[in-house]
Amino acid sequence: MDYGSYFLINRGRQYGKTTTLKALEKYLNDEYLVLSLDFQQIETGDFADGPTFSHALSKRIFIELDSIETEAAKTLKNILSDFMSNHPNAGMDDLFICFSSMCKKSANPVVLMIDEVDSASNNQVFIDFLAQLRGYYLNREKTPIFHSVILAGVYDIKNLKLKLRPDFKHQYNSPWNIAADFDIDMNFSVPQIAGMLKEYEADNHTGMEIEEIAEEIYCYTSGYPVLVSSICKQLDERICGSEGFETMQKTWTNEGIKKAVSIILKKSSPLFESLAKQLDVYKGMREIIEDIIYRGRKITFSPEQKSINLGLMFGYLKEENGHVAIANRMFEMCLLNLFMAEESGNDVYARGGSDRIGFIKDGMLNMELVLKKFVEYFTEIYGQMDESFIEKQGRKIFLIYLKPIINGVGNYYIEAHTRDERRTDVIVDYLGEQFIVELKIWHGSEYNERGKRQLVEYLDYYRKDKGYMLSFNFNKNKEVGVRKIKAGNKVIVEAVV
């Protein structure tokens, strides 16, 4: 800020951009005159043309100056008032001449902050506004103008024309290529989550294992601010005192976090609604996400690739070990739920729903029987399909079959650290019990044995004695069915189709 940078804070929905701006405004008030605007307060009709927009923007700045009780603000308010009275039909050029006069006479450097800039970015008039900012920025050694400008929104400036029209061929021609990089990580780290929990613990004395709970919350959210706060809010306000979580000590546990996640995913929210909307608009981004979730495809990370860039901008994707990954587990669970809902009319989903009654006994899920029935169904319907179909669709078919079986009671997610094009581990949570199910494409006996060893290691990590393996085997001499295998002190139920 001291260097007079112009920059954009672009992050996904509910990422804490507005909170950041408010904190920044408070921090800067002693040295700077901060004009903090929200473009949601400017109506759509105000972007009809340059004079209309100029009048609306002048009015919003006047209101902001009126709220600042300093002599510097009073001076600028008088200048702007005279301008609005004497130039009722002023265009963008005239408005910026007025801005220059205000900045020249201000006792403090003027900082302009605009929140919810996306509210305006589908209007050509706003593009013209950015062009004016750029022109004055480049000439500011001769002509006074804002010391610094901060625009906050989801869309990166270089993608504004993409928002004007999603199929625009030149979406990266930005009128504001003066913007400095904003590289601050706005995600919460594990220590930061732990710090907040320590403050809560000091007031409430829950007896929680703070570091463990912080790690578990991070595992689900990767520190996405609104998801972190949503989990904590559910634990504090809704879950504590409910059946099974009668005390705060029982609530602030890993089981409590799973319950909170389940509640959040069942409710509609602006964040998840926006995710679904963007998948409909940007088909290429959806294809990448489906490839990662269903097929474990390793996609090389390249922010220059259009669909990857969009996923990064919206906060749905991230870079991980040189590859593209889903940003956090809760997004992935939400995406799975969305994709499964879209599949709810197909035969696989219907079959899982009709078979469900036989899998649940005394409230417990019989995962071994689930695999047995799936093998029978898959062999009957898809047994003659070629290898390419099975590699591409096999795991997806199982996830669709499984969804109605656990729907409404349990949840599942794909373990990101074990996922690749050959192997995927699905973690199923059902009424407090966890099932580790490895979905594997057959690539020979040696690879199969290595997969079993990996599953045993994973069972050790989760402190489970029993695991499940579903192998899609293309060997003509394969033995289709379900069998139990002893692997050290573990039992593996292996299903082969």
Summary of the structure (lengths in Angstrom):
residues: 497
radius of gyration: 27.8
end to end distance: 61.1
largest distance: 89.4
contacts: 1524
relative contact order: 0.07
helix: 54%
strand: 16%
